Amino acid sequence: MKKSIWRQCTSKRRYRDEHTANHYRKIFERKRGKELDYYWCVYCRGYHLTSAESYMAEIYLLDRSEADCLVMEI
């Protein structure tokens, strides 16, 4: 694994299961008033919290790149 990816992962809090990540997500949303989401990390095999906007932007970019690949194949 690349050192930069590992450093990013280790700088974040790791939650052992989806239930725990979701529990803390709700607590932090109430405290901070900012919408959060969680995702599975393949490097540490746990869950991390992320802001909902950045997570949705990531999904959109992935969808766009997949669509571009399909257009290029045709």
Long-range contacts (C-beta under 8 A, 24 or more apart in sequence): 1-43, 5-43, 6-43, 9-41, 9-43, 9-44, 9-48, 10-44, 12-48, 12-49, 13-48, 13-49, 14-41, 14-44, 14-46, 14-47, 14-48, 15-46, 15-47, 15-48, 15-49, 16-46, 16-47, 17-47, 18-47, 20-47, 21-47, 21-48, 21-49, 24-49, 25-49
